[in-house]
Amino acid sequence: MASYTNLPAPSPEQGLNRYLQEIRKFPLLEPEEEYMLAKAWVDHEDAEAAHRLVTSHLRLAAKIAMGYRGYGLPQAEVVSEANVGLMQAVKRFDPEKGFRLSTYAMWWIRASIQEYILRSWSLVKMGTTSAQKKLFFNLRKAKNKIGALEDGDLRPENVARIATELNVTEREVVEMNRRLAGSDASLNAQVGSEEGAAQWQDWLEDEDADQAAEYAEQDELEQRRTLMIDAMDALNERERDILIERRLRDDPLTLEELSGRYDVSRERIRQIEVRAFEKLQTRMRALGQERGISLPDADD
C-alpha cells in the first residue's frame, strides 16, 4: 500500500479544530477524476493516485468519527482509526462496481472505529456477543429515541422497552447503561499526580482477550462487505442509486428528493427501494452459500 507518512494527523497537542481546518485544504474529487485515480491505483499501484483518494476523503472520515463521541476515548485517536479504515477502503476499492468511493469507504471507516472502541472497552469487560455489541453501539440512540435522558439508572419501563427493541435482556441493558454512564472519564486518564504516573487503563486487565477470535471476526466482516459489493450487480442502475441514496448514505435523501430526480411518485420510489433491498439480500445469500459464508438475520 502507498506510504502516508505525509498525511495530516490529529493529536491532542495540535487540537482537533486545527486538524479539521488543515484537511479542508484537500479538494473533493469529481466522479470522473475519482474514477481515473482509482483505476491508476488498481492497474498500476500509483501511490500518488492513492494518496489523492485518501486526502480527498479525510473530511468524510472525520465526520463519521464525530458520531462516536462520548465513549470515553480521545477523539484524536478515534479520528486516526477512521483514517485507517479509509486507507483500507482505498486499497480495496473497485471503481468498476458503479458507485462512489465515499459509499464504499464509510463501511470500512465505521468498522475500523468500532473495532478500536471495542478493543478499548474490552478493558472494562464489555460483552463480546453480537447482541451485546449491538447494545453497546445503540444504547444511546435508543435512550434518545424514547426520551430517557435521566442520569443514573434507567426507569424499569425504559429498561424493558430498550431490551425488547434491541433483543437483549433487561439485565444487559442495566449493566451496559452503568458502564456507559461512567465513560466520560478517559481510559487514558492519569492515575496519580506524580510525573510518569500510569494511566487508568494500565491498571485494568483484559482476561478475555482472544486475538484469534478478533482476527476471525474481522475477516468475517470483510467477507460480508465483499458480498454486499458483489451483490450490487444484481441491481439495475436506478435500483442501485436509490438503495445507496436511501440506505447507505450518512444523510439519506428523502422520498420527495428522489421522486423529483426520477420524475415518479414518492410511493414508487419507496417500492423500488424495498424491491432493491430484497434483491440485494437474496443475491447476498446466494453468493454466501456459494462461498460458504454465513450471513446474519436481516435485522442484525
Secondary structure, 3 states (H helix, E strand, C coil): CCCCCCCCCCCCCCCHHHHHHHHCCCCCCCHHHHHHHHHHHHHHCCHHHHHHHHHCCHHHHHHHHHCCCCCCCCHHHHHHHHHHHHHHHHHHCCHHHCCCHHHHHHHHHHHHHHHHHHHHHHHHCCCCCHHHHHHHHHHHHHHHHCCCCCCCCCCHHHHHHHHHHHCCCHHHHHHHHHHHHCCCCCCCCECCCCCCCCEHHHHCCCCCCCHHHHHHHHHHHHHHHHHHHHHHHHCCHHHHHHHHHHHHCCCCCCHHHHHHHHCCCHHHHHHHHHHHHHHHHHHHHHHHHHHCCCCCCCCC
